Amino acid sequence: MDFSDLSRWINAHVEEMVDLQAVLTAAPAINPENGGPGEWEKAMLLEGYLRRHGFEPAEHYDAPDARVPQGSRPNFMVRLGGLSQRPRIWIMTHLDVVPAGEKRNDGGWAGWDSDPFALRRDGGRIIGRGVEDNQQAIVASVFAARAVLETGLKPAHDVALLFVSGEETGSAFGLQYVLREHPHLFSPDDVILVPDGGNDTGSMIEVAEKSVLWLSFHVRGRQSHGSMPHLGCNAFRAAALLVCALDQGLRQRFNAPDALYDPPGSTFEPTVHEKNVPNVNTIPGEDRFCFDCRILPQFSLDDVLDYVREQMRRVDAQVGTKTELAVLNRLDAPAPTRPDAPAVEMLRRAVREVYGVEGRAMGIGGSTVAAFFRQAGCPAVVWSRTEGTAHQANESCLISNMAGDAKVFAHLFLQPLP
């Protein structure tokens, strides 16, 4: 038997994949931060399914959390024994989903054409909360492992499927907890795939992320009548000067491009601007605004913050205001996974075989849970073939993508490390 046997097996079980999606969709795994009960119902359904289909008992690494009825959040792993025990091939997916949104007065859900927690099929597409994020990958990884198990093939290396909680709210009760409390599970030599992002062709293999800074500015001046500006100190003017100075200065100072990323340079975007005064003829005494900064790892976030504070002092001195800076979010990008890392090369071969496209190592401006692996010294990659409907109303998954991704994972399982 070879990969063609696994591919045929997956083709013959596509309807079962849809059935498992329906079961998982009907168990909303919404985090307590978002008013939900957590992931236990979904975890138990999935664990029972795996047990019924011949997998060894799951290994649990649950995170204590008094906010949920069970007192903990589920993180568990199932394994397939391979010809070589180490290094391992990991596929990590997350159990939780984001809320569906607001319910309408008629009992429906705003923006949805059907109940988000009752799977709906529309030709070659399935629709429901979580079907793409992250159930497409959950089901694909399970059926890739089932294909190997039920055809009697032996993976080249031990395979581990890891299912975690809390990804949608920062992973404190999921991957971060597992990495902190059970670091022995992982090795820098392991091949670690996080199928929680990608593009519609399957060509993007994410190996790097930019650093993130979310900055909030509170400018304080002195309010006065619009006809008597000399009696006030216009906080809006200072804010406007500072926005323009940062918009131009940050892009000029931290402008070295890196073709690995899309877009290739650092980005510094003014976003929120809060309402200051309610009427036209009042000089605003306060003003608030925010910046979203995505910064190439070659630049120090401390250097960026030093430059920001330098511009704040300059504008305050010019206008007479006092400006406070709050860092709402800071993520210093970990070292990227090498574009020639084994995981990247293995994925390229699998994607070429299954989808007929050439995978390309890329960096992104957003942040993914793979960053926690990289911070721990484990080179992880992010990949899947996805339409990008996550978090939207009428979230959907192409059945062909789900089956194709299962074949990519199965192909990975058969490959020896290069």
ChimeraX attribute file (.defattr): number of C-alpha atoms within 10 A of each C-alpha:
attribute: neighborCount
match mode: 1-to-1
recipient: residues
	/A:1	9
	/A:2	11
	/A:3	20
	/A:4	11
	/A:5	14
	/A:6	26
	/A:7	20
	/A:8	12
	/A:9	19
	/A:10	24
	/A:11	15
	/A:12	10
	/A:13	14
	/A:14	16
	/A:15	13
	/A:16	13
	/A:17	19
	/A:18	20
	/A:19	14
	/A:20	18
	/A:21	24
	/A:22	21
	/A:23	15
	/A:24	25
	/A:25	22
	/A:26	18
	/A:27	17
	/A:28	24
	/A:29	26
	/A:30	22
	/A:31	24
	/A:32	15
	/A:33	12
	/A:34	13
	/A:35	9
	/A:36	17
	/A:37	18
	/A:38	28
	/A:39	27
	/A:40	22
	/A:41	16
	/A:42	20
	/A:43	23
	/A:44	12
	/A:45	14
	/A:46	20
	/A:47	18
	/A:48	14
	/A:49	14
	/A:50	19
	/A:51	13
	/A:52	10
	/A:53	11
	/A:54	11
	/A:55	17
	/A:56	13
	/A:57	14
	/A:58	17
	/A:59	12
	/A:60	15
	/A:61	19
	/A:62	18
	/A:63	21
	/A:64	14
	/A:65	15
	/A:66	10
	/A:67	15
	/A:68	16
	/A:69	11
	/A:70	14
	/A:71	12
	/A:72	18
	/A:73	26
	/A:74	26
	/A:75	26
	/A:76	20
	/A:77	19
	/A:78	20
	/A:79	19
	/A:80	21
	/A:81	15
	/A:82	18
	/A:83	12
	/A:84	14
	/A:85	13
	/A:86	14
	/A:87	17
	/A:88	25
	/A:89	28
	/A:90	23
	/A:91	23
	/A:92	23
	/A:93	26
	/A:94	27
	/A:95	29
	/A:96	29
	/A:97	29
	/A:98	21
	/A:99	18
	/A:100	23
	/A:101	14
	/A:102	12
	/A:103	12
	/A:104	10
	/A:105	8
	/A:106	6
	/A:107	9
	/A:108	14
	/A:109	17
	/A:110	14
	/A:111	14
	/A:112	19
	/A:113	13
	/A:114	16
	/A:115	17
	/A:116	24
	/A:117	19
	/A:118	17
	/A:119	22
	/A:120	17
	/A:121	16
	/A:122	9
	/A:123	8
	/A:124	10
	/A:125	15
	/A:126	20
	/A:127	28
	/A:128	27
	/A:129	31
	/A:130	32
	/A:131	31
	/A:132	28
	/A:133	27
	/A:134	20
	/A:135	25
	/A:136	29
	/A:137	30
	/A:138	28
	/A:139	25
	/A:140	25
	/A:141	28
	/A:142	21
	/A:143	29
	/A:144	25
	/A:145	26
	/A:146	22
	/A:147	23
	/A:148	23
	/A:149	18
	/A:150	13
	/A:151	13
	/A:152	10
	/A:153	17
	/A:154	17
	/A:155	23
	/A:156	20
	/A:157	24
	/A:158	20
	/A:159	25
	/A:160	19
	/A:161	21
	/A:162	22
	/A:163	23
	/A:164	29
	/A:165	32
	/A:166	27
	/A:167	22
	/A:168	19
	/A:169	17
	/A:170	13
	/A:171	17
	/A:172	14
	/A:173	21
	/A:174	27
	/A:175	27
	/A:176	21
	/A:177	19
	/A:178	22
	/A:179	15
	/A:180	11
	/A:181	12
	/A:182	11
	/A:183	11
	/A:184	9
	/A:185	10
	/A:186	20
	/A:187	17
	/A:188	14
	/A:189	17
	/A:190	21
	/A:191	25
	/A:192	25
	/A:193	25
	/A:194	22
	/A:195	28
	/A:196	25
	/A:197	23
	/A:198	18
	/A:199	14
	/A:200	12
	/A:201	17
	/A:202	26
	/A:203	23
	/A:204	22
	/A:205	27
	/A:206	29
	/A:207	29
	/A:208	32
	/A:209	29
	/A:210	26
	/A:211	24
	/A:212	23
	/A:213	21
	/A:214	19
	/A:215	20
	/A:216	21
	/A:217	20
	/A:218	17
	/A:219	25
	/A:220	23
	/A:221	24
	/A:222	16
	/A:223	18
	/A:224	18
	/A:225	14
	/A:226	16
	/A:227	10
	/A:228	11
	/A:229	14
	/A:230	10
	/A:231	13
	/A:232	18
	/A:233	21
	/A:234	26
	/A:235	28
	/A:236	22
	/A:237	18
	/A:238	26
	/A:239	26
	/A:240	14
	/A:241	18
	/A:242	22
	/A:243	20
	/A:244	13
	/A:245	16
	/A:246	20
	/A:247	16
	/A:248	12
	/A:249	16
	/A:250	19
	/A:251	15
	/A:252	10
	/A:253	10
	/A:254	19
	/A:255	16
	/A:256	13
	/A:257	12
	/A:258	15
	/A:259	10
	/A:260	18
	/A:261	20
	/A:262	13
	/A:263	13
	/A:264	17
	/A:265	20
	/A:266	25
	/A:267	20
	/A:268	20
	/A:269	17
	/A:270	17
	/A:271	13
	/A:272	12
	/A:273	14
	/A:274	11
	/A:275	11
	/A:276	15
	/A:277	15
	/A:278	8
	/A:279	9
	/A:280	9
	/A:281	12
	/A:282	18
	/A:283	25
	/A:284	26
	/A:285	19
	/A:286	24
	/A:287	23
	/A:288	19
	/A:289	19
	/A:290	21
	/A:291	22
	/A:292	18
	/A:293	23
	/A:294	23
	/A:295	25
	/A:296	28
	/A:297	19
	/A:298	13
	/A:299	17
	/A:300	15
	/A:301	20
	/A:302	10
	/A:303	11
	/A:304	17
	/A:305	15
	/A:306	12
	/A:307	15
	/A:308	18
	/A:309	15
	/A:310	11
	/A:311	18
	/A:312	26
	/A:313	15
	/A:314	13
	/A:315	21
	/A:316	20
	/A:317	12
	/A:318	11
	/A:319	16
	/A:320	18
	/A:321	23
	/A:322	17
	/A:323	22
	/A:324	12
	/A:325	15
	/A:326	11
	/A:327	13
	/A:328	12
	/A:329	12
	/A:330	13
	/A:331	16
	/A:332	19
	/A:333	24
	/A:334	20
	/A:335	17
	/A:336	21
	/A:337	25
	/A:338	15
	/A:339	19
	/A:340	11
	/A:341	17
	/A:342	19
	/A:343	26
	/A:344	27
	/A:345	16
	/A:346	20
	/A:347	24
	/A:348	22
	/A:349	18
	/A:350	25
	/A:351	27
	/A:352	15
	/A:353	15
	/A:354	16
	/A:355	18
	/A:356	13
	/A:357	15
	/A:358	17
	/A:359	22
	/A:360	18
	/A:361	23
	/A:362	22
	/A:363	24
	/A:364	20
	/A:365	21
	/A:366	11
	/A:367	15
	/A:368	18
	/A:369	21
	/A:370	26
	/A:371	25
	/A:372	18
	/A:373	21
	/A:374	20
	/A:375	14
	/A:376	16
	/A:377	17
	/A:378	20
	/A:379	29
	/A:380	29
	/A:381	30
	/A:382	26
	/A:383	26
	/A:384	29
	/A:385	26
	/A:386	25
	/A:387	18
	/A:388	16
	/A:389	17
	/A:390	21
	/A:391	17
	/A:392	17
	/A:393	19
	/A:394	22
	/A:395	21
	/A:396	27
	/A:397	27
	/A:398	21
	/A:399	19
	/A:400	14
	/A:401	24
	/A:402	26
	/A:403	25
	/A:404	23
	/A:405	29
	/A:406	31
	/A:407	31
	/A:408	26
	/A:409	26
	/A:410	26
	/A:411	25
	/A:412	27
	/A:413	28
	/A:414	21
	/A:415	17
	/A:416	13
	/A:417	18
	/A:418	8
